[in-house]
Protein backbone atom coordinates (compact mmCIF):
# COMPACT_ATOMS: atom_id res chain seq x y z
CA UNK A 1 0.00 0.00 0.00
CA UNK A 2 2.85 2.37 0.86
CA UNK A 3 4.41 1.76 -2.56
CA UNK A 4 1.08 2.59 -4.20
CA UNK A 5 0.84 5.92 -2.35
CA UNK A 6 4.47 6.72 -3.23
CA UNK A 7 3.82 6.01 -6.90
CA UNK A 8 0.66 8.15 -6.89
CA UNK A 9 2.59 10.99 -5.23
CA UNK A 10 5.35 10.80 -7.84
CA UNK A 11 2.75 11.60 -10.53
CA UNK A 12 2.58 15.22 -9.34
CA UNK A 13 3.77 16.60 -12.73
CA UNK A 14 0.95 14.68 -14.42
CA UNK A 15 -1.66 16.15 -12.07
CA UNK A 16 -0.60 19.76 -12.61
CA UNK A 17 -0.27 19.27 -16.37
CA UNK A 18 -3.76 17.79 -16.64
CA UNK A 19 -5.07 20.59 -14.43
CA UNK A 20 -3.40 23.17 -16.65
CA UNK A 21 -4.98 21.68 -19.77
CA UNK A 22 -8.43 21.68 -18.14
CA UNK A 23 -7.88 25.30 -17.07
CA UNK A 24 -7.18 26.24 -20.71
CA UNK A 25 -10.07 24.29 -22.19
CA UNK A 26 -12.68 25.00 -19.50
CA UNK A 27 -11.59 27.65 -16.97
CA UNK A 28 -15.00 27.57 -15.27
CA UNK A 29 -14.18 24.09 -13.93
CA UNK A 30 -12.22 25.76 -11.13
CA UNK A 31 -14.55 28.71 -10.56
CA UNK A 32 -15.87 27.22 -7.29
CA UNK A 33 -12.36 27.39 -5.86
CA UNK A 34 -11.38 30.73 -7.41
CA UNK A 35 -14.48 32.47 -6.02
CA UNK A 36 -13.37 31.61 -2.50
CA UNK A 37 -9.87 33.03 -3.01
CA UNK A 38 -7.61 34.24 -1.59
CA UNK A 39 -8.86 32.47 1.57
CA UNK A 40 -9.08 29.14 -0.27
CA UNK A 41 -5.51 29.60 -1.53
CA UNK A 42 -4.16 30.37 1.95
CA UNK A 43 -6.00 27.42 3.48
CA UNK A 44 -4.63 25.10 0.79
CA UNK A 45 -1.04 26.19 1.38
CA UNK A 46 -1.54 25.87 5.13
CA UNK A 47 -2.73 22.28 4.62
CA UNK A 48 0.31 21.48 2.45
CA UNK A 49 2.68 22.86 5.08
CA UNK A 50 0.81 21.06 7.87
CA UNK A 51 1.24 17.78 5.98
CA UNK A 52 4.95 18.54 5.73
CA UNK A 53 5.15 19.31 9.45
CA UNK A 54 3.50 16.00 10.37
CA UNK A 55 6.44 14.15 8.81
CA UNK A 56 9.10 16.15 10.71
CA UNK A 57 10.82 15.45 13.98
CA UNK A 58 12.69 18.63 14.77
CA UNK A 59 15.14 16.87 17.08
CA UNK A 60 16.29 14.63 14.22
CA UNK A 61 16.80 17.62 11.96
CA UNK A 62 18.80 19.49 14.59
CA UNK A 63 21.13 16.48 14.85
CA UNK A 64 21.47 16.28 11.06
CA UNK A 65 22.17 20.01 10.84
CA UNK A 66 24.96 19.66 13.41
CA UNK A 67 26.49 16.83 11.39
CA UNK A 68 26.45 18.56 7.99
CA UNK A 69 26.15 22.32 8.47
CA UNK A 70 28.28 23.38 5.48
CA UNK A 71 26.29 21.64 2.73
CA UNK A 72 22.98 22.71 4.29
CA UNK A 73 24.04 26.35 4.66
CA UNK A 74 25.50 26.37 1.14
CA UNK A 75 22.21 25.11 -0.31
CA UNK A 76 20.18 27.71 1.59
CA UNK A 77 22.47 30.57 0.55
CA UNK A 78 22.39 29.36 -3.06
CA UNK A 79 18.58 29.24 -2.94
CA UNK A 80 18.23 32.84 -1.79
CA UNK A 81 20.98 34.30 -3.99
CA UNK A 82 20.90 32.48 -7.34
CA UNK A 83 17.14 32.45 -7.92
CA UNK A 84 16.31 36.05 -6.84
CA UNK A 85 19.22 37.39 -8.92
CA UNK A 86 18.09 35.59 -12.04
CA UNK A 87 14.43 36.41 -11.35
CA UNK A 88 15.16 40.14 -11.45
CA UNK A 89 17.52 39.78 -14.45
CA UNK A 90 15.07 37.73 -16.53
CA UNK A 91 12.11 39.98 -15.71
CA UNK A 92 14.04 43.00 -16.94
CA UNK A 93 15.62 41.38 -20.01
CA UNK A 94 12.29 39.86 -21.15
CA UNK A 95 10.52 43.23 -20.84
CA UNK A 96 7.67 41.86 -18.73
CA UNK A 97 4.86 44.14 -17.58
CA UNK A 98 5.11 45.47 -13.98
CA UNK A 99 2.62 42.92 -12.63
CA UNK A 100 4.34 39.98 -14.33
CA UNK A 101 7.79 41.24 -13.31
CA UNK A 102 6.76 41.36 -9.66
CA UNK A 103 5.19 37.91 -10.02
CA UNK A 104 8.39 36.41 -11.43
CA UNK A 105 10.57 38.09 -8.80
CA UNK A 106 8.20 36.95 -6.04
CA UNK A 107 8.43 33.37 -7.35
CA UNK A 108 12.23 33.55 -7.45
CA UNK A 109 12.33 34.73 -3.82
CA UNK A 110 10.25 31.81 -2.54
CA UNK A 111 11.88 28.91 -0.65
CA UNK A 112 12.51 25.46 -2.05
CA UNK A 113 9.45 23.31 -2.70
CA UNK A 114 8.64 19.91 -1.22
CA UNK A 115 8.50 18.44 -4.74
CA UNK A 116 12.30 18.81 -4.81
CA UNK A 117 12.56 16.00 -2.24
CA UNK A 118 10.71 13.58 -4.53
CA UNK A 119 12.80 14.61 -7.55
CA UNK A 120 16.03 14.22 -5.54
CA UNK A 121 14.95 10.70 -4.67
CA UNK A 122 14.37 9.95 -8.36
CA UNK A 123 17.78 11.43 -9.23
CA UNK A 124 19.55 9.29 -6.59
CA UNK A 125 20.66 12.45 -4.84
CA UNK A 126 21.14 13.17 -1.15
CA UNK A 127 17.52 13.06 0.10
CA UNK A 128 18.20 13.97 3.78
CA UNK A 129 20.14 17.04 2.59
CA UNK A 130 17.27 17.97 0.25
CA UNK A 131 14.69 17.73 3.04
CA UNK A 132 16.90 19.73 5.41
CA UNK A 133 17.37 22.51 2.84
CA UNK A 134 13.62 22.62 2.19
CA UNK A 135 12.87 22.94 5.90
CA UNK A 136 15.54 25.60 6.48
CA UNK A 137 14.63 27.72 3.45
CA UNK A 138 10.92 27.42 4.31
CA UNK A 139 11.46 28.61 7.88
CA UNK A 140 13.71 31.40 6.58
CA UNK A 141 11.04 32.51 4.09
CA UNK A 142 9.24 34.50 6.78
CA UNK A 143 12.07 37.04 6.65
CA UNK A 144 13.92 36.51 3.36
CA UNK A 145 11.04 36.19 0.87
CA UNK A 146 9.42 39.55 1.78
CA UNK A 147 12.79 41.30 2.19
CA UNK A 148 14.22 40.16 -1.15
CA UNK A 149 10.93 40.84 -2.97
CA UNK A 150 10.87 44.35 -1.50
CA UNK A 151 14.49 45.03 -2.53
CA UNK A 152 14.21 43.61 -6.06
CA UNK A 153 10.63 44.56 -6.99
CA UNK A 154 9.85 47.51 -4.74
CA UNK A 155 10.79 49.96 -7.46
CA UNK A 156 8.22 48.37 -9.82
CA UNK A 157 5.19 48.16 -7.49
CA UNK A 158 4.92 49.37 -3.86
CA UNK A 159 5.39 46.33 -1.62
CA UNK A 160 4.58 46.01 2.09
CA UNK A 161 7.30 43.64 3.32
CA UNK A 162 5.82 43.46 6.84
CA UNK A 163 2.45 42.19 5.59
CA UNK A 164 4.17 39.70 3.29
CA UNK A 165 6.17 38.45 6.26
CA UNK A 166 3.08 38.03 8.44
CA UNK A 167 1.29 36.10 5.67
CA UNK A 168 4.32 33.85 5.20
CA UNK A 169 4.46 33.07 8.91
CA UNK A 170 0.72 32.31 9.01
CA UNK A 171 0.63 30.16 5.87
CA UNK A 172 3.99 28.39 6.11
CA UNK A 173 5.85 28.54 9.43
CA UNK A 174 2.93 28.07 11.85
CA UNK A 175 1.44 25.02 10.03
CA UNK A 176 4.86 23.33 9.97
CA UNK A 177 5.36 23.92 13.69
CA UNK A 178 1.78 22.78 14.38
CA UNK A 179 2.31 19.58 12.41
CA UNK A 180 5.57 18.83 14.22
CA UNK A 181 3.87 19.47 17.59
CA UNK A 182 0.97 17.15 16.72
CA UNK A 183 3.46 14.43 15.88
CA UNK A 184 4.92 14.72 19.36
CA UNK A 185 1.58 15.01 21.22
CA UNK A 186 -0.48 12.45 19.23
CA UNK A 187 2.11 10.04 17.77
CA UNK A 188 -0.31 7.16 17.20
CA UNK A 189 -2.84 9.30 15.32
CA UNK A 190 -0.12 10.91 13.21
CA UNK A 191 1.32 7.50 12.37
CA UNK A 192 -2.05 6.56 10.83
CA UNK A 193 -2.50 9.72 8.71
CA UNK A 194 1.12 10.33 7.62
CA UNK A 195 1.05 7.79 4.71
CA UNK A 196 -1.79 9.80 3.12
CA UNK A 197 -0.21 13.24 3.64
CA UNK A 198 2.19 13.45 0.65
CA UNK A 199 -0.47 12.40 -1.87
CA UNK A 200 -3.08 14.78 -0.43
CA UNK A 201 -0.50 17.58 -0.42
CA UNK A 202 0.36 17.19 -4.12
CA UNK A 203 -3.33 16.96 -5.08
CA UNK A 204 -4.13 20.15 -3.18
CA UNK A 205 -1.07 21.85 -4.67
CA UNK A 206 -2.21 20.82 -8.17
CA UNK A 207 -5.69 22.22 -7.50
CA UNK A 208 -4.18 25.48 -6.25
CA UNK A 209 -1.95 25.97 -9.30
CA UNK A 210 -4.68 24.99 -11.78
CA UNK A 211 -7.21 27.35 -10.19
CA UNK A 212 -4.89 30.36 -10.37
CA UNK A 213 -3.98 29.47 -13.95
CA UNK A 214 -7.67 29.23 -14.91
CA UNK A 215 -8.23 32.70 -13.43
CA UNK A 216 -5.49 34.09 -15.65
CA UNK A 217 -6.71 32.18 -18.70
CA UNK A 218 -9.91 34.23 -18.44
CA UNK A 219 -7.79 37.41 -18.15
CA UNK A 220 -5.70 36.44 -21.19
CA UNK A 221 -8.66 35.01 -23.09
CA UNK A 222 -8.27 36.96 -26.35
CA UNK A 223 -4.63 35.98 -26.91
CA UNK A 224 -5.28 32.33 -26.04
CA UNK A 225 -8.34 32.26 -28.27
CA UNK A 226 -6.27 33.70 -31.08
CA UNK A 227 -3.73 30.96 -30.65
CA UNK A 228 -6.43 28.28 -30.77
CA UNK A 229 -7.89 29.72 -33.96
CA UNK A 230 -4.42 29.89 -35.49
CA UNK A 231 -3.84 26.23 -34.75
CA UNK A 232 -7.15 25.30 -36.33
CA UNK A 233 -6.45 27.24 -39.53
CA UNK A 234 -2.71 26.86 -39.89
CA UNK A 235 -0.33 24.91 -37.67
CA UNK A 236 2.71 27.21 -38.22
CA UNK A 237 0.55 30.27 -37.57
CA UNK A 238 -0.82 28.77 -34.36
CA UNK A 239 2.65 27.93 -33.14
CA UNK A 240 3.77 31.49 -33.89
CA UNK A 241 0.84 32.88 -31.88
CA UNK A 242 1.66 30.70 -28.91
CA UNK A 243 5.39 31.51 -29.00
CA UNK A 244 4.93 35.27 -29.32
CA UNK A 245 1.92 36.12 -27.11
CA UNK A 246 1.83 37.52 -23.59
CA UNK A 247 1.33 34.08 -22.09
CA UNK A 248 4.36 32.79 -23.99
CA UNK A 249 6.59 35.53 -22.55
CA UNK A 250 5.68 34.41 -19.05
CA UNK A 251 6.23 30.75 -19.92
CA UNK A 252 9.68 31.43 -21.37
CA UNK A 253 10.57 33.59 -18.36
CA UNK A 254 9.59 30.85 -15.91
CA UNK A 255 11.40 28.21 -17.95
CA UNK A 256 14.59 30.30 -18.03
CA UNK A 257 14.36 30.96 -14.29
CA UNK A 258 14.18 27.29 -13.37
CA UNK A 259 16.84 26.33 -15.92
CA UNK A 260 19.18 28.90 -14.34
CA UNK A 261 18.46 27.46 -10.90
CA UNK A 262 19.23 23.89 -11.94
CA UNK A 263 22.33 24.78 -13.96
CA UNK A 264 23.95 27.40 -11.72
CA UNK A 265 23.08 25.44 -8.57
CA UNK A 266 24.90 22.41 -9.94
CA UNK A 267 27.81 24.51 -11.23
CA UNK A 268 28.30 26.33 -7.92
CA UNK A 269 28.20 23.12 -5.87
CA UNK A 270 30.66 21.50 -8.30
CA UNK A 271 33.09 24.41 -7.94
CA UNK A 272 32.87 24.01 -4.14
CA UNK A 273 33.68 20.29 -4.56
CA UNK A 274 30.63 18.78 -2.93
CA UNK A 275 29.94 15.07 -3.45
CA UNK A 276 27.87 14.09 -6.49
CA UNK A 277 24.73 13.15 -4.48
CA UNK A 278 24.98 16.51 -2.68
CA UNK A 279 25.42 18.38 -5.97
CA UNK A 280 22.29 16.80 -7.37
CA UNK A 281 20.29 17.64 -4.25
CA UNK A 282 21.50 21.26 -4.22
CA UNK A 283 20.84 21.73 -7.94
CA UNK A 284 17.30 20.39 -7.65
CA UNK A 285 16.58 22.31 -4.45
CA UNK A 286 17.74 25.61 -5.97
CA UNK A 287 15.83 25.06 -9.21
CA UNK A 288 12.49 24.07 -7.66
CA UNK A 289 10.51 26.74 -5.80
CA UNK A 290 7.51 26.64 -3.49
CA UNK A 291 5.19 27.95 -6.21
CA UNK A 292 2.16 27.50 -3.94
CA UNK A 293 3.57 30.13 -1.58
CA UNK A 294 4.08 32.46 -4.54
CA UNK A 295 0.44 32.00 -5.53
CA UNK A 296 -0.85 32.72 -2.02
CA UNK A 297 1.28 35.83 -1.48
CA UNK A 298 0.43 37.15 -4.95
CA UNK A 299 -3.33 36.71 -4.58
CA UNK A 300 -3.38 38.02 -1.00
CA UNK A 301 -1.31 41.19 -1.45
CA UNK A 302 -1.62 42.33 -5.09
CA UNK A 303 -4.72 43.46 -6.93
CA UNK A 304 -3.68 42.21 -10.38
CA UNK A 305 -4.27 38.48 -10.92
CA UNK A 306 -1.30 38.50 -13.32
CA UNK A 307 1.11 38.66 -10.37
CA UNK A 308 0.16 35.06 -9.54
CA UNK A 309 0.54 33.79 -13.12
CA UNK A 310 4.32 33.04 -13.01
CA UNK A 311 3.87 30.95 -9.86
CA UNK A 312 0.87 29.10 -11.34
CA UNK A 313 2.79 28.29 -14.53
CA UNK A 314 5.83 27.35 -12.48
CA UNK A 315 3.93 24.50 -10.85
CA UNK A 316 3.68 22.81 -14.26
CA UNK A 317 6.95 23.87 -15.90
CA UNK A 318 9.13 23.35 -12.81
CA UNK A 319 7.85 19.83 -12.13
CA UNK A 320 8.17 18.70 -15.74
CA UNK A 321 11.74 20.06 -15.89
CA UNK A 322 12.68 18.68 -12.47
CA UNK A 323 11.24 15.23 -13.15
CA UNK A 324 13.00 15.05 -16.50
CA UNK A 325 16.31 16.04 -14.92
CA UNK A 326 15.78 13.47 -12.17
CA UNK A 327 15.18 10.69 -14.70
CA UNK A 328 18.30 11.68 -16.67
CA UNK A 329 20.44 11.66 -13.53
CA UNK A 330 18.93 8.34 -12.44
CA UNK A 331 20.52 6.73 -15.50
CA UNK A 332 23.90 8.39 -14.95
CA UNK A 333 26.16 6.27 -12.74
CA UNK A 334 27.22 7.86 -9.46
CA UNK A 335 30.94 7.95 -8.77
CA UNK A 336 30.86 6.74 -5.18
CA UNK A 337 34.10 7.42 -3.31
CA UNK A 338 35.22 5.99 0.03
CA UNK A 339 34.22 9.31 1.61
CA UNK A 340 30.72 9.02 0.11
CA UNK A 341 30.28 5.51 1.57
CA UNK A 342 31.23 6.75 5.04
CA UNK A 343 28.77 9.65 4.71
BELZI-V686390 format. One line per field, one symbol per residue. phi: phi as a letter, one per 20 degrees, with the letter a starting at -180 (. if undefined). psi: psi as a letter, one per 30 degrees, with the letter a starting at -180 (. if undefined). burial: I if it has 9 or more other ideal C-beta (glycine too) atoms within 8 Angstrom, else O. Layout:
phi=???
psi=???
burial=???
This chain:
phi=.fffffffffeggffffffffffffbgffdffeffefefffffffgffffffffeddgfffffffffcffffffffffgecfffffffffgffemffgfffffffggfefffefffffffffeleefgfffffffffffffgdffffffffedffecgceffffffffffecffffffffffffecffffffeggefgfffffffffffffffffefffeggffffffffffebgffffffffceffffffffffffffffffffffffffemffgffffffgffffdeefffgfffffeccfffffefgfffggefgffffffffffffedfeeeeffffff
psi=eeeeeeeeefgeeeeeeeeeeeeeeifffgeeeefglfeeeeeeeeeeeeeeefgkjeeeeeeeefeheeeeeeeeeeegeeeeeeeeeeeeffhlleeeeeeeeeefgllllfffeeeeeeghajeeeeeeeeeeeeeffeeeeeeeeeeffffekkkjeeeeeeeeeefeeeeeeeeeeeeeeieeeeeefeffeeeeeeeeeeeeeeeeeeefeeegeeeeeeeeeeeeejeeeeeeeeffleeeeeeeeeeeeeeeeeeeeeeefeeghlleeeeeeeeeeefjlifeeeeeeefffkekffefeeeeeeeeeeeeeeeeeeeeefgkkkjjleeeee.
burial=OOOOIIOOIOOIIOIIIOIIOIIIOOIOOIIOIIOOIOOIIIOIIIIIIIIIIIIIOOOOIOOIIOOIOOIIOIIIOIIIOIIIOIIIOIIOOIOIOOIIIIIIIIIIIIIIIIIIIIIIIIIIIIIOIIIIIIIIIIIIIIOIIIIIIIOIIIOOIOIOIOOIIOIIIIIIIIIIIIIIOIIOOOOOOIOOIIOOIIIIIIIIIIIIIIIIIIIIIOOIOOIIOIIIIIIOOOOOIIIIIIOOIOIIIIIIIIIIIIIIIIIIIIOIIIOOOIIIIIIIIIIIIIIIIIIIIIIIIIIIIIOOIIIIIIIIIIIIIIIIIIIOIIIOIIOOOOOOOOOIOOO
